[in-house]
Amino acid sequence: MQETRFAFGPFVLDPGAGTLLRNDDPVAVGYRGVKLLAALVGRPGEILAKAELMDAAWPGTAVEEGNLTVQIAQLRKLLGPAVDGGEWISTVPRVGYRFTGTIERLGGVTKKPLPLPNKPSIAVLPFVNLSNDPEQESFADGMTEDLITDLSRSGGLFVIARNSVFAYKGRAMDVRAIAEDLGVRYLLEGSVRRAADRVRINAQLVDAQTGEHLWAERFDRNLEHIFAVQDEVTAKIVEALLGRLRTPPSRNRPKSLEAYDLCVRARKLIDDSPQTAREAHLMLTRALSLDPDYAEAYRWLAMNYWMGWVHWGEPVQPARSVALELARKAVAIDPNDAGCRWVLANLLAYERSFAEADAEFAKAIELDPNEADTWATLSDITILAGRVEEGLEHIRKAFRLNPYPASWYYLTLGQAQYAAGDYEAAVETLRKDETYRTSSRRFLAASLAQLGRLDEARAEVDLFLVANPHFTTGFWVTTEPFRDAAMLAHFVDGFHKAGLPD
């Protein structure tokens, strides 16, 4: 895959790779920052409305305007003054922003194609919302995500994770280019039109190598039968690719479509910021009030609590115990949901119930070997157990299933690289993390300190402590699921060298 790069002043922006270089040195700009900067430099001199920029950085997600203001301020700080002493990005009051620099478009860098797996491989592209109501966008997204989940539970298939396929939402690209970019042979495309109590779904399965349509069908059903349609589509795709029907164990479905919509919207918000996490909390609690037996809503609510203490600096208790209780309830309601299993496994590891955690991870992988989040989370737990090579292999597998992952994958990879003593690689990885994920800065600081780059390490410590003023290494050690004394000592050594508080 090739994408245009943009040069301005000492900078080169590569939107496809998600990188910004200053005089060939990487700048630690986050995912949202790259998206915003790409939108601005792609149309230099033009005024881009705030709504347009928010759509570029948070596609399909409702966020407050303050998030855009924060990201623009961070971009200005990273870019510094323009060549003429002014700002690269100017504000147009009450309207939006404009990029004022001179842009040179450079040829793209060709990305090395990913090798095809040794089993039928597929990506489900975001279903297009054909409804007149833009509010139905989340319904179309939910359809896409559910089909990914259902297909990935078939052990005979290799299925790309939801985060990576949504990187193509709204982009006009040749199916062969997308398949090559993701390293798959087959693509599922589709559209959804929802009106009143009816839903129309069009779906087609394409062999990207030959361009042949292997299967296509249209479904016109009552809305109450939407999950039966999903099951039917899944079964026909599995039959087309494997030559036989394989029915995985049934999983819990919501009884309320409103609860379903709320859950789809909420799970997009959990990983963004403390503010959006609070919005997700309200949506999920509302979903559970509508459907008290909705396993996936319990799962995501558990994750939301966990994210609060791990990444957003909220008190460990009662968040940790509440998260564990919610995850146990999710698994009790739906023991066949791999997502519920790995969330519970992760929380059990943090409780140091390691035998039970290991059993839950194993069951999650048995139920869904394509769940990239399971492999990424298991990498974290395995690294802290001192099994470094195994942990690195897990995170590599997660990236293969999810080539365009959420930012916490980079944190996990960077931590694994630090554990392996590959500090240069850890620094490169952790500087790709989203800028608001401040928890990654402690590992970046430790990696820099181990390289003897103490000034840089202490600068990262200062930034980390602004968001985490009460952090101490001693307390962190008591909360992390270490199983290996040597690994624990390695991390503590890096923290101390960087200057993190005892």
Summary of the structure (lengths in Angstrom):
residues: 502
radius of gyration: 22.7
end to end distance: 46.7
largest distance: 66.0
contacts: 1694
relative contact order: 0.08
helix: 53%
strand: 14%
